[in-house]
Amino acid sequence: MKSNVRPILAATALLAAGCKPSAPGPAGPVPSPATPATNALGSATTDPGPPWFDVVPPSSGLDFRHSTGKTGRFYLPEMETGGVGLIDYDGDGWLDIVCIDGGSLEPGKPTAPKHRLYRNLGGWKFADVTASSGLVCPDGYGMGCAVGDYDGDGRPDLYVTQLGSNRLFRNNGNGTFADVTAKAGVAVNSMSTGAAFVDYDGDGHLDLVVVNYVRWTPSAEMECYSSGGRRDYCSPLNYHAPAPTVLFHNRGDGTFEDATVAAGLSKSYGNGFGIATGDFDHDGRVDLYVANDAMPNQLWLNQGNGRFLEDASLRGCALNALGVPRAGMGVVAVDLLQRGWLDLFVTHLAGEGNGLFLNQNGNFLDSVTPDGPMAGSLPNTGFGLAFADFDNDGEFDLYVANGRVRLGTDQPDPTDPYAEASTLRRGLGGGRFAEVPRAGLAAQLLATSRGLAAGDLDNDGAVDLVVVNRDGPVRVLRNRAGAGKHWLGLRLLDPAGHETRNAVVRVEAGGRILWRQDQPNQGYCSSHDPRVHFGLGHAAEAAHAWVRWADGKSEDFGPLAADRLHELRAGKGRSAPGAFAW
C-alpha cells in the first residue's frame, strides 16, 4: 500500500483540478456517448437528453412516509434509519416493496415502527397489504432489511434489522408472514443495520450475517454540536461503543445457532453499516466485507472450516491509501472492470468522497481517478447505492442516494437541513463515468435519502429504483433510459428450484464479456431485485451464459434470447469446467 500513496495523491490533485489522465482498466473499444463536459467540481458530465427516470406519483398507492419520531433530542439512531427491500412475496412474478420505518425513541412513550408492505399490482399500481400480511413489529426502532429463503421452501422470507429486537418473518405462502424470531433464535437485540443471507459453509442452507453499529441506549446519549454552535447529531466515535458483526448458522430445521464466536467474528468490533459478500480471493468460498463508520473496514476471509480470518489491513481495503479510516455507509461488491474479480465500492461522508477498492488478485487498491465512479462525490454524504446498467448499453451506471448527517453552512432545502440531491453517473466503459445532471430526472429533487433498492418493477427489462427518505416520502423512479436496447434477465435456481446466493455469471453477447453476482442483500440497509440483469446494447442474444454455482460447479446455458427472463437451474446446463479458470 505504501508504494501507492504518491500516485493516488497525484490522482486526487488531478481530480480537484478537473484534469483527465488516461482511464484505468483493460484496453479495447469504449462506447462513445455525447462528449462529456465538466461541472463546477471538475467532474465529467454528459448531455442527459430525455430524463432517465420518471417519479411515480403517490396516486400509484405507494404512500409510505418514513418517520424518525424526532423530538429535538438528537438520538443517534434517528440519523441512520430507513431501509427498503424488494420481494416477490406472493410469487406472482412482480416485485413487491417493503419500506422500513423508524418509530420513536422518546423515553416513557416509545412508538413502534410502521413498516409497510406494498403489493405490486402491475401497471404501476400498488396496494398496502401490511395489515393482512401480518408484517408488524410491536416494538423496536427500524433500520433495514434482508430478503432470502432461509427455510428452503421456495418462498422469500424477510429479516428486519432494528434497534432492539430484530425480526424474522417467515413467508407462509398464502400472502401472510409469521414472526418466527424467537423460534429461529435470531433476535440480536442490538442496533443492527445491514444484513445478508449467505451460505457460508456450503451446506445448502442460507445462513445469516447481521452487522451492528453502536451499543447504544437512550441513557448513553450526549450533547454534540455542529458548526456555529448548533445542536446536532454525534459521531459514533463519541460513544466508544463499537459492536461485533453477528453470524447465525442455519441448522436446516428452521432454527439458527449463533456462530459468531466459533467463526472468529467476535475478535474485531466496528461501527458497522453496510455488508457485502462474495468470493473476493477466488478460493471457492464466500467471504464477508463490512463497511464501518469512522473505523477500519473488515474483510472476513472464509477459511473453509467454519472460521473466518479478518484480513482487511493486509489486503488493502481497511483504510484509504493514506492510512485513514473513512465513514463507511453503504457498500456493494461489483466487478467494475468486468474481468472476473469483485471490487468494493463504499459510500462515505461529505469531504471524504466515495471510495473504490479495486480487486487485484485478492488484494485491493484504493483507486482515485478523475473520471471514476467516485468522482464528484466530495460534497455529498452517500448512503444507499446501486451499480446497474440503467440504459442497457452494456456498461454499469451508478446511482447514489445522498443525505447529510451533519448540519452544513448552506441549506438547499429550507424544510430539511440535511437534504441533498442524489447523483447518477453514466458508465462510459473501462472504469470511466460521467455525471448525469439532476440524477437523470426532469427536475432536481432534494431529500435526506438512506436506503435504496434497484429492480425491474414493471418487468420491462429496465432497472427501476426505490429510495426511502428520512422523515420524507418514499420515492419510486420509473426507468425510461433502458428502452430501445436489448437486455437479459436471469433467475438462478439450485437443483430444488430455490433461488441461489453468490453464484457468479459470465455472459458473452455481441463479442463482449459481462460479469455479475447474484446477491441482492447489499448497499445500505436494503435488499435489491434477486434476478440478475444484463444490458446487451444491440446484441439480440447471449451466445453463452456461464454460471459458477456456490458448490464450484460450472455450466453453460447459452445461447439465450434477449429481452426476456430465463430461469437457469443447477444441473440442467452443459458442464463448463474451464469457463471460470481464474
VOSEVEX-582186 format. One record per residue (C-alpha): residue number from 1; chain; x, y negated, z. Coordinates in Angstrom, 2 decimals, padded with zeros to 5 digits. Layout:
% residues N
R   rose   logu         x         y         z
R    NUM      A         X         Y         Z
...
% end
This chain:
% residues 582
R   rose   logu         x         y         z
R      1      A    000.00    000.00    000.00
R      2      A    002.83   -002.44    000.76
R      3      A    004.03   -002.39   -002.82
R      4      A    000.58   -003.55   -003.98
R      5      A    000.36   -006.70   -001.86
R      6      A    002.06   -009.10   -004.27
R      7      A    000.13   -008.03   -007.41
R      8      A   -003.14   -008.30   -005.54
R      9      A   -002.26   -011.68   -004.10
R     10      A   -001.47   -012.79   -007.62
R     11      A   -004.78   -011.44   -008.87
R     12      A   -006.57   -013.26   -006.06
R     13      A   -004.93   -016.52   -007.06
R     14      A   -005.93   -015.93   -010.68
R     15      A   -009.47   -015.23   -009.55
R     16      A   -009.64   -018.52   -007.70
R     17      A   -008.22   -020.36   -010.69
R     18      A   -010.54   -018.73   -013.18
R     19      A   -007.71   -017.22   -015.29
R     20      A   -008.27   -013.95   -017.13
R     21      A   -005.46   -011.38   -017.29
R     22      A   -005.98   -008.14   -019.16
R     23      A   -008.61   -005.83   -017.71
R     24      A   -007.67   -002.65   -015.85
R     25      A   -008.77    000.79   -016.92
R     26      A   -008.33    003.08   -019.90
R     27      A   -007.66    001.73   -023.36
R     28      A   -010.33    002.05   -026.01
R     29      A   -013.16    000.16   -027.66
R     30      A   -015.18   -002.11   -025.40
R     31      A   -018.71   -003.25   -026.29
R     32      A   -018.79   -006.87   -027.41
R     33      A   -021.57   -008.80   -025.73
R     34      A   -022.05   -012.51   -026.12
R     35      A   -018.78   -014.29   -025.41
R     36      A   -018.61   -014.83   -021.63
R     37      A   -018.29   -018.34   -020.31
R     38      A   -017.26   -019.18   -016.77
R     39      A   -019.27   -020.62   -013.93
R     40      A   -018.10   -023.20   -011.38
R     41      A   -016.31   -020.49   -009.40
R     42      A   -014.31   -019.29   -012.41
R     43      A   -016.30   -016.04   -012.71
R     44      A   -017.24   -014.88   -016.20
R     45      A   -020.86   -015.41   -017.18
R     46      A   -022.86   -014.19   -020.13
R     47      A   -025.80   -015.62   -022.04
R     48      A   -028.69   -013.88   -020.29
R     49      A   -031.06   -014.02   -023.24
R     50      A   -034.53   -012.90   -022.15
R     51      A   -034.91   -012.10   -018.42
R     52      A   -033.65   -008.68   -017.38
R     53      A   -036.35   -008.33   -014.72
R     54      A   -039.89   -009.47   -014.02
R     55      A   -041.08   -009.93   -010.44
R     56      A   -044.01   -007.61   -009.76
R     57      A   -046.75   -009.67   -008.04
R     58      A   -048.31   -008.74   -004.66
R     59      A   -051.55   -008.04   -006.55
R     60      A   -049.91   -004.73   -007.51
R     61      A   -050.70   -003.57   -003.98
R     62      A   -047.15   -003.94   -002.67
R     63      A   -047.91   -006.44    000.05
R     64      A   -045.27   -005.46    002.63
R     65      A   -043.74   -008.29    004.60
R     66      A   -040.79   -007.49    006.82
R     67      A   -040.68   -008.82    010.38
R     68      A   -037.80   -009.12    012.82
R     69      A   -040.05   -010.28    015.64
R     70      A   -037.58   -013.09    016.32
R     71      A   -038.33   -015.43    019.19
R     72      A   -035.18   -017.55    019.22
R     73      A   -033.11   -015.26    021.44
R     74      A   -030.86   -014.20    018.52
R     75      A   -030.84   -010.49    019.30
R     76      A   -028.18   -008.76    017.19
R     77      A   -030.45   -006.10    015.58
R     78      A   -032.66   -008.84    014.13
R     79      A   -029.93   -009.68    011.65
R     80      A   -029.37   -006.12    010.39
R     81      A   -032.88   -004.67    009.96
R     82      A   -034.64   -003.96    006.67
R     83      A   -034.11   -000.80    004.60
R     84      A   -036.06    000.76    001.72
R     85      A   -036.46    004.22    000.23
R     86      A   -037.78    005.78   -002.98
R     87      A   -039.52    009.13   -002.51
R     88      A   -041.95    011.14   -004.63
R     89      A   -043.72    012.33   -001.51
R     90      A   -046.78    013.75   -003.31
R     91      A   -044.91    015.45   -006.16
R     92      A   -046.81    013.70   -008.95
R     93      A   -043.67    012.56   -010.78
R     94      A   -043.96    008.90   -009.73
R     95      A   -041.57    007.35   -007.21
R     96      A   -043.33    006.05   -004.11
R     97      A   -041.87    003.34   -001.87
R     98      A   -041.06    003.32    001.85
R     99      A   -040.41   -000.10    003.41
R    100      A   -038.69   -000.19    006.81
R    101      A   -039.84   -002.85    009.24
R    102      A   -038.10   -004.29    012.30
R    103      A   -040.60   -004.72    015.10
R    104      A   -039.94   -006.80    018.21
R    105      A   -037.27   -006.67    020.90
R    106      A   -038.93   -009.07    023.31
R    107      A   -038.45   -007.76    026.88
R    108      A   -041.61   -006.54    028.52
R    109      A   -043.67   -006.59    025.33
R    110      A   -041.84   -004.79    022.50
R    111      A   -043.76   -004.31    019.26
R    112      A   -043.48   -001.06    017.32
R    113      A   -042.21   -001.39    013.74
R    114      A   -044.82   -001.37    010.98
R    115      A   -043.08    000.79    008.39
R    116      A   -045.11    001.18    005.22
R    117      A   -045.55    003.91    002.59
R    118      A   -046.89    002.82   -000.79
R    119      A   -048.13    005.46   -003.22
R    120      A   -047.25    004.79   -006.85
R    121      A   -050.48    004.99   -008.86
R    122      A   -048.82    004.28   -012.21
R    123      A   -049.35    001.19   -014.32
R    124      A   -047.54   -000.90   -011.68
R    125      A   -050.27   -000.35   -009.13
R    126      A   -049.57    000.81   -005.57
R    127      A   -051.72    001.82   -002.61
R    128      A   -050.79    001.52    001.08
R    129      A   -051.22    005.08    002.38
R    130      A   -049.33    004.62    005.63
R    131      A   -052.24    005.38    007.95
R    132      A   -053.42    008.51    006.14
R    133      A   -049.84    009.81    005.69
R    134      A   -049.00    009.80    009.40
R    135      A   -045.82    007.83    008.78
R    136      A   -045.99    005.91    012.04
R    137      A   -043.26    005.19    014.59
R    138      A   -044.75    004.48    018.04
R    139      A   -041.57    002.79    019.24
R    140      A   -038.07    001.77    018.24
R    141      A   -036.79   -001.03    016.03
R    142      A   -036.44   -000.11    012.36
R    143      A   -033.20   -000.28    010.39
R    144      A   -033.13    002.06    007.36
R    145      A   -033.94    005.46    005.91
R    146      A   -032.68    008.50    004.01
R    147      A   -034.60    010.99    001.86
R    148      A   -033.85    014.71    001.46
R    149      A   -035.42    018.16    001.55
R    150      A   -033.90    019.33    004.84
R    151      A   -036.07    022.46    005.21
R    152      A   -035.76    023.69    001.61
R    153      A   -039.47    023.85    000.87
R    154      A   -039.19    021.80   -002.32
R    155      A   -040.70    018.64   -000.81
R    156      A   -038.69    015.50    000.09
R    157      A   -038.61    014.61    003.77
R    158      A   -037.86    011.24    005.35
R    159      A   -035.42    010.22    008.08
R    160      A   -035.87    006.74    009.57
R    161      A   -032.98    005.09    011.45
R    162      A   -033.79    002.74    014.31
R    163      A   -032.56    001.05    017.42
R    164      A   -033.90    003.61    019.85
R    165      A   -035.10    006.99    018.70
R    166      A   -034.61    007.78    015.03
R    167      A   -037.46    009.70    013.42
R    168      A   -037.51    012.73    011.13
R    169      A   -040.74    013.11    009.16
R    170      A   -041.37    016.50    007.57
R    171      A   -043.37    016.44    004.35
R    172      A   -046.41    018.69    004.81
R    173      A   -047.13    018.86    001.09
R    174      A   -050.70    017.58    001.40
R    175      A   -049.98    013.86    001.40
R    176      A   -049.09    013.74    005.09
R    177      A   -045.95    013.81    007.23
R    178      A   -045.33    015.32    010.65
R    179      A   -042.94    013.77    013.15
R    180      A   -040.60    016.69    013.94
R    181      A   -037.83    014.63    015.56
R    182      A   -037.92    016.41    018.91
R    183      A   -038.21    019.89    017.40
R    184      A   -035.39    019.24    014.93
R    185      A   -033.16    017.58    017.54
R    186      A   -032.09    014.52    015.54
R    187      A   -033.26    011.55    017.65
R    188      A   -029.77    009.98    018.25
R    189      A   -031.13    007.11    020.46
R    190      A   -028.58    004.51    019.42
R    191      A   -028.53    001.61    016.95
R    192      A   -028.42    003.71    013.79
R    193      A   -028.09    002.16    010.34
R    194      A   -027.06    004.22    007.31
R    195      A   -027.80    007.94    006.98
R    196      A   -027.38    010.64    004.34
R    197      A   -028.45    014.21    003.76
R    198      A   -025.45    016.25    002.61
R    199      A   -024.48    019.92    002.60
R    200      A   -021.02    019.54    004.08
R    201      A   -020.40    023.24    004.76
R    202      A   -021.81    024.68    001.54
R    203      A   -024.38    026.96    003.17
R    204      A   -027.25    025.71    001.02
R    205      A   -028.93    023.69    003.78
R    206      A   -028.86    019.89    003.87
R    207      A   -027.07    018.57    006.94
R    208      A   -027.49    015.02    008.19
R    209      A   -024.90    012.31    008.86
R    210      A   -026.02    009.21    010.79
R    211      A   -023.99    006.01    011.08
R    212      A   -024.27    003.89    014.23
R    213      A   -023.47    000.20    014.59
R    214      A   -023.09   -001.07    018.15
R    215      A   -024.02    000.41    021.53
R    216      A   -026.44   -002.42    022.17
R    217      A   -029.19   -003.21    024.67
R    218      A   -031.09   -006.47    025.27
R    219      A   -029.24   -006.88    028.55
R    220      A   -025.93   -006.85    026.65
R    221      A   -026.92   -009.85    024.54
R    222      A   -024.90   -013.04    024.87
R    223      A   -024.97   -016.57    023.53
R    224      A   -022.97   -017.31    020.40
R    225      A   -022.73   -020.46    018.31
R    226      A   -022.11   -021.29    014.70
R    227      A   -020.58   -024.39    013.11
R    228      A   -021.81   -027.64    014.59
R    229      A   -022.56   -026.00    017.92
R    230      A   -025.78   -024.39    016.73
R    231      A   -027.01   -021.23    018.44
R    232      A   -026.51   -018.26    016.13
R    233      A   -026.13   -014.50    015.97
R    234      A   -022.98   -012.94    017.43
R    235      A   -020.31   -010.92    015.67
R    236      A   -020.31   -007.20    016.56
R    237      A   -016.82   -007.71    017.97
R    238      A   -018.29   -009.81    020.78
R    239      A   -019.87   -006.72    022.32
R    240      A   -016.76   -004.49    022.37
R    241      A   -019.06   -001.50    021.88
R    242      A   -018.37    000.36    018.61
R    243      A   -020.21    003.64    018.12
R    244      A   -019.36    007.02    016.58
R    245      A   -020.90    008.47    013.44
R    246      A   -023.08    011.47    014.31
R    247      A   -023.15    014.70    012.31
R    248      A   -026.01    017.19    012.54
R    249      A   -025.52    020.71    011.23
R    250      A   -028.63    022.28    009.71
R    251      A   -029.23    025.73    011.21
R    252      A   -031.59    026.65    008.39
R    253      A   -034.58    027.22    010.67
R    254      A   -035.87    023.66    010.79
R    255      A   -033.53    022.60    013.59
R    256      A   -030.15    020.92    013.77
R    257      A   -027.22    021.13    016.15
R    258      A   -025.06    018.13    017.00
R    259      A   -021.72    018.93    015.37
R    260      A   -020.13    015.52    015.96
R    261      A   -017.53    016.69    018.48
R    262      A   -016.86    020.05    016.84
R    263      A   -016.34    018.35    013.46
R    264      A   -013.96    015.76    014.93
R    265      A   -016.07    012.69    014.16
R    266      A   -016.10    011.63    017.80
R    267      A   -012.39    010.79    017.62
R    268      A   -012.93    007.45    015.84
R    269      A   -015.51    004.77    016.55
R    270      A   -016.63    001.83    014.44
R    271      A   -019.33   -000.77    013.80
R    272      A   -020.85    001.37    011.08
R    273      A   -023.27    000.12    008.45
R    274      A   -023.03    001.99    005.14
R    275      A   -022.36    005.64    004.31
R    276      A   -021.18    007.11    001.01
R    277      A   -020.49    010.79    000.37
R    278      A   -018.65    012.71   -002.35
R    279      A   -015.60    014.78   -003.15
R    280      A   -013.05    011.97   -003.06
R    281      A   -009.92    014.15   -003.20
R    282      A   -011.10    016.87   -005.64
R    283      A   -010.69    019.78   -003.26
R    284      A   -014.24    021.02   -003.85
R    285      A   -015.62    019.78   -000.51
R    286      A   -017.89    016.83    000.25
R    287      A   -016.26    014.02    002.24
R    288      A   -017.76    011.08    004.16
R    289      A   -016.93    007.38    003.94
R    290      A   -018.21    004.87    006.49
R    291      A   -018.15    001.10    005.91
R    292      A   -017.54   -000.67    009.21
R    293      A   -018.30   -004.27    010.10
R    294      A   -015.11   -006.14    011.13
R    295      A   -013.30   -002.87    011.87
R    296      A   -011.30   -000.44    009.70
R    297      A   -013.44    001.74    007.45
R    298      A   -013.32    005.51    007.91
R    299      A   -012.69    008.22    005.33
R    300      A   -013.58    011.61    006.78
R    301      A   -011.97    014.30    004.62
R    302      A   -013.68    017.67    004.77
R    303      A   -011.20    020.35    005.87
R    304      A   -013.46    023.24    004.89
R    305      A   -013.61    024.81    008.37
R    306      A   -016.39    022.68    009.79
R    307      A   -013.97    019.90    010.69
R    308      A   -013.13    016.50    009.21
R    309      A   -009.89    014.50    009.24
R    310      A   -010.08    010.69    009.33
R    311      A   -007.52    009.52    006.76
R    312      A   -008.66    006.09    005.52
R    313      A   -005.49    004.27    006.57
R    314      A   -003.11    006.64    004.82
R    315      A   -005.38    006.88    001.76
R    316      A   -005.61    003.08    001.39
R    317      A   -009.34    002.44    001.96
R    318      A   -009.48    001.38    005.63
R    319      A   -008.35   -002.25    005.21
R    320      A   -007.83   -004.72    002.42
R    321      A   -004.46   -005.00    000.70
R    322      A   -003.27   -007.46    003.33
R    323      A   -003.98   -005.02    006.14
R    324      A   -007.05   -006.90    007.38
R    325      A   -010.43   -005.31    008.15
R    326      A   -013.45   -006.79    006.42
R    327      A   -017.15   -006.89    007.28
R    328      A   -018.31   -003.75    005.50
R    329      A   -022.07   -003.80    004.90
R    330      A   -023.28   -001.61    002.03
R    331      A   -021.17    000.97    000.20
R    332      A   -021.53    003.18   -002.85
R    333      A   -019.40    005.94   -004.34
R    334      A   -019.23    005.27   -008.07
R    335      A   -016.95    006.38   -010.89
R    336      A   -016.45    002.86   -012.16
R    337      A   -013.93    003.65   -014.91
R    338      A   -015.69    006.88   -015.96
R    339      A   -012.74    009.22   -015.54
R    340      A   -013.96    011.78   -013.01
R    341      A   -012.85    010.12   -009.75
R    342      A   -015.23    008.49   -007.28
R    343      A   -014.29    004.92   -006.37
R    344      A   -015.71    002.96   -003.43
R    345      A   -017.40   -000.42   -003.66
R    346      A   -018.21   -002.27   -000.42
R    347      A   -020.20   -005.47    000.13
R    348      A   -018.76   -007.99    002.59
R    349      A   -019.21   -011.23    004.47
R    350      A   -019.00   -014.65    002.80
R    351      A   -015.38   -015.73    002.44
R    352      A   -014.14   -012.13    002.11
R    353      A   -015.51   -011.16   -001.29
R    354      A   -016.92   -007.75   -002.08
R    355      A   -014.29   -005.03   -002.37
R    356      A   -013.42   -002.26   -004.81
R    357      A   -011.21    000.64   -003.75
R    358      A   -010.11    002.35   -006.96
R    359      A   -009.52    006.07   -006.55
R    360      A   -006.10    007.11   -007.83
R    361      A   -005.84    010.88   -007.48
R    362      A   -007.30    010.86   -003.99
R    363      A   -005.60    007.68   -002.81
R    364      A   -007.17    004.24   -003.10
R    365      A   -006.07    000.82   -004.33
R    366      A   -007.76   -002.37   -003.12
R    367      A   -008.37   -003.83   -006.58
R    368      A   -008.93   -007.55   -007.17
R    369      A   -009.31   -008.79   -010.74
R    370      A   -010.82   -011.98   -012.20
R    371      A   -013.50   -010.10   -014.14
R    372      A   -014.02   -007.06   -011.92
R    373      A   -017.25   -006.25   -010.07
R    374      A   -016.11   -008.23   -007.02
R    375      A   -015.53   -011.48   -008.95
R    376      A   -017.64   -014.45   -007.90
R    377      A   -018.72   -012.86   -004.61
R    378      A   -016.70   -015.02   -002.19
R    379      A   -019.55   -017.46   -001.36
R    380      A   -022.09   -014.73   -000.60
R    381      A   -022.77   -012.13    002.07
R    382      A   -023.68   -008.87    000.35
R    383      A   -025.82   -006.08    001.78
R    384      A   -027.78   -003.73   -000.48
R    385      A   -026.31   -002.86   -003.86
R    386      A   -026.65   -000.59   -006.85
R    387      A   -024.47    000.29   -009.81
R    388      A   -026.83    001.30   -012.62
R    389      A   -027.00    000.92   -016.38
R    390      A   -029.88   -001.55   -016.32
R    391      A   -029.64   -002.43   -020.03
R    392      A   -028.98    001.19   -021.18
R    393      A   -025.88    000.23   -023.17
R    394      A   -023.68    002.94   -021.63
R    395      A   -021.93    000.69   -019.10
R    396      A   -022.54    000.30   -015.38
R    397      A   -024.08   -003.00   -014.28
R    398      A   -024.09   -004.20   -010.66
R    399      A   -026.89   -005.78   -008.61
R    400      A   -026.11   -007.06   -005.09
R    401      A   -028.76   -008.21   -002.59
R    402      A   -027.30   -011.14   -000.65
R    403      A   -028.25   -012.80    002.63
R    404      A   -026.26   -014.65    005.25
R    405      A   -025.60   -013.59    008.82
R    406      A   -024.26   -016.98    009.89
R    407      A   -025.63   -020.48    009.56
R    408      A   -023.90   -022.45    006.85
R    409      A   -023.31   -026.12    006.20
R    410      A   -025.81   -026.05    003.33
R    411      A   -029.35   -024.70    003.32
R    412      A   -030.61   -023.84   -000.19
R    413      A   -033.98   -022.71    001.23
R    414      A   -035.37   -025.16    003.82
R    415      A   -037.62   -022.41    005.23
R    416      A   -034.84   -019.85    005.74
R    417      A   -031.32   -020.96    006.75
R    418      A   -029.88   -017.51    005.94
R    419      A   -031.32   -017.19    002.42
R    420      A   -029.09   -016.70   -000.60
R    421      A   -029.55   -015.79   -004.24
R    422      A   -028.84   -012.21   -005.21
R    423      A   -026.38   -011.50   -008.03
R    424      A   -026.36   -009.40   -011.19
R    425      A   -023.22   -008.59   -013.13
R    426      A   -023.31   -007.02   -016.57
R    427      A   -020.78   -004.27   -017.30
R    428      A   -018.55   -005.00   -020.28
R    429      A   -016.52   -001.78   -020.16
R    430      A   -013.08   -000.98   -018.81
R    431      A   -013.99   -002.23   -015.32
R    432      A   -014.89   -005.69   -016.60
R    433      A   -018.09   -007.54   -015.67
R    434      A   -019.77   -010.86   -016.41
R    435      A   -022.30   -012.67   -014.26
R    436      A   -025.89   -012.79   -015.50
R    437      A   -027.37   -016.15   -014.44
R    438      A   -030.24   -016.18   -011.94
R    439      A   -029.64   -012.44   -011.30
R    440      A   -031.49   -011.66   -014.52
R    441      A   -034.71   -013.48   -013.57
R    442      A   -036.53   -016.31   -015.31
R    443      A   -036.14   -018.41   -012.14
R    444      A   -033.69   -018.02   -009.30
R    445      A   -035.12   -016.60   -006.07
R    446      A   -033.72   -017.04   -002.57
R    447      A   -034.09   -014.66    000.38
R    448      A   -032.21   -013.07    003.24
R    449      A   -032.01   -009.72    001.47
R    450      A   -030.99   -006.46    003.09
R    451      A   -031.95   -003.02    001.76
R    452      A   -032.07   -002.34   -001.98
R    453      A   -033.24    000.79   -003.82
R    454      A   -032.82    001.40   -007.55
R    455      A   -035.04    003.75   -009.52
R    456      A   -037.31    004.18   -012.51
R    457      A   -040.67    003.26   -011.01
R    458      A   -042.69    003.46   -014.25
R    459      A   -040.83    006.37   -015.91
R    460      A   -039.91    004.34   -018.98
R    461      A   -036.19    005.12   -018.82
R    462      A   -035.14    001.75   -017.35
R    463      A   -033.94    001.36   -013.76
R    464      A   -036.09   -000.95   -011.62
R    465      A   -035.30   -002.44   -008.20
R    466      A   -036.97   -002.77   -004.80
R    467      A   -035.49   -005.23   -002.30
R    468      A   -036.54   -005.68    001.34
R    469      A   -036.00   -009.20    002.62
R    470      A   -035.54   -010.07    006.27
R    471      A   -038.70   -011.84    007.52
R    472      A   -039.95   -012.02    003.96
R    473      A   -041.97   -010.14    001.35
R    474      A   -040.71   -007.06   -000.43
R    475      A   -039.51   -007.90   -003.93
R    476      A   -040.07   -005.42   -006.77
R    477      A   -038.24   -006.11   -010.02
R    478      A   -039.50   -004.51   -013.22
R    479      A   -036.73   -003.82   -015.73
R    480      A   -037.10   -005.36   -019.18
R    481      A   -033.45   -005.10   -020.25
R    482      A   -033.43   -001.35   -020.91
R    483      A   -035.98   -001.44   -023.72
R    484      A   -034.78   -000.64   -027.24
R    485      A   -031.86    001.60   -026.24
R    486      A   -031.67    005.31   -025.58
R    487      A   -031.45    006.90   -022.14
R    488      A   -031.22    010.26   -020.47
R    489      A   -032.72    011.33   -017.14
R    490      A   -031.65    014.46   -015.25
R    491      A   -033.27    016.17   -012.29
R    492      A   -030.71    018.56   -010.82
R    493      A   -032.06    021.66   -009.08
R    494      A   -030.50    024.57   -007.20
R    495      A   -031.41    028.16   -008.15
R    496      A   -034.52    027.96   -005.94
R    497      A   -035.73    024.80   -007.68
R    498      A   -034.82    022.34   -004.91
R    499      A   -033.10    019.02   -005.59
R    500      A   -029.34    019.15   -005.07
R    501      A   -026.94    016.69   -003.48
R    502      A   -023.43    015.68   -004.58
R    503      A   -023.39    017.61   -007.85
R    504      A   -021.21    015.90   -010.48
R    505      A   -022.45    015.37   -014.04
R    506      A   -020.31    014.74   -017.11
R    507      A   -022.23    013.75   -020.24
R    508      A   -020.90    013.42   -023.78
R    509      A   -023.03    011.22   -026.03
R    510      A   -022.14    009.15   -029.08
R    511      A   -018.46    010.00   -028.66
R    512      A   -018.35    008.67   -025.09
R    513      A   -017.91    010.46   -021.77
R    514      A   -020.10    009.30   -018.87
R    515      A   -019.90    010.45   -015.23
R    516      A   -022.46    010.42   -012.42
R    517      A   -023.02    011.97   -008.98
R    518      A   -026.46    012.86   -007.59
R    519      A   -026.51    011.29   -004.12
R    520      A   -029.31    008.76   -003.57
R    521      A   -028.54    008.14    000.13
R    522      A   -026.10    005.23   -000.10
R    523      A   -025.98    001.44   -000.35
R    524      A   -027.31   -000.35    002.73
R    525      A   -029.86    001.48    004.91
R    526      A   -031.59    002.71    001.74
R    527      A   -032.30    005.70   -000.50
R    528      A   -032.43    005.47   -004.30
R    529      A   -034.02    007.48   -007.11
R    530      A   -032.76    011.07   -006.77
R    531      A   -032.86    011.54   -010.55
R    532      A   -029.60    010.90   -012.42
R    533      A   -029.86    008.19   -015.09
R    534      A   -027.63    007.54   -018.11
R    535      A   -027.90    004.72   -020.61
R    536      A   -026.90    006.09   -024.02
R    537      A   -026.97    002.97   -026.19
R    538      A   -027.59    004.09   -029.77
R    539      A   -026.93    007.80   -029.17
R    540      A   -030.10    009.85   -029.78
R    541      A   -028.88    012.87   -027.80
R    542      A   -026.29    014.08   -025.34
R    543      A   -024.13    016.67   -027.07
R    544      A   -023.07    018.07   -023.70
R    545      A   -024.31    017.71   -020.13
R    546      A   -021.83    019.49   -017.90
R    547      A   -022.79    019.92   -014.25
R    548      A   -020.43    020.85   -011.44
R    549      A   -022.61    022.18   -008.64
R    550      A   -021.80    021.95   -004.94
R    551      A   -020.54    025.56   -004.93
R    552      A   -017.90    024.68   -007.54
R    553      A   -019.51    026.46   -010.50
R    554      A   -019.79    024.50   -013.75
R    555      A   -022.38    024.79   -016.51
R    556      A   -023.19    023.12   -019.83
R    557      A   -026.82    022.30   -020.60
R    558      A   -026.36    020.36   -023.85
R    559      A   -027.43    019.31   -026.35
R    560      A   -030.21    017.31   -024.68
R    561      A   -032.58    014.94   -026.47
R    562      A   -032.53    011.33   -025.36
R    563      A   -035.42    009.31   -023.95
R    564      A   -036.78    011.96   -021.66
R    565      A   -036.26    013.52   -018.23
R    566      A   -034.70    017.00   -018.21
R    567      A   -034.73    019.45   -015.31
R    568      A   -031.43    021.33   -015.03
R    569      A   -031.45    024.37   -012.76
R    570      A   -028.28    026.00   -011.48
R    571      A   -027.70    029.36   -013.16
R    572      A   -029.69    028.50   -016.29
R    573      A   -026.92    026.81   -018.26
R    574      A   -023.87    028.13   -020.10
R    575      A   -020.80    028.76   -017.99
R    576      A   -018.23    026.00   -018.50
R    577      A   -015.27    026.73   -016.22
R    578      A   -012.95    024.25   -017.94
R    579      A   -015.29    021.27   -018.05
R    580      A   -014.02    019.87   -014.75
R    581      A   -010.30    020.55   -014.91
R    582      A   -009.25    017.56   -012.83
% end
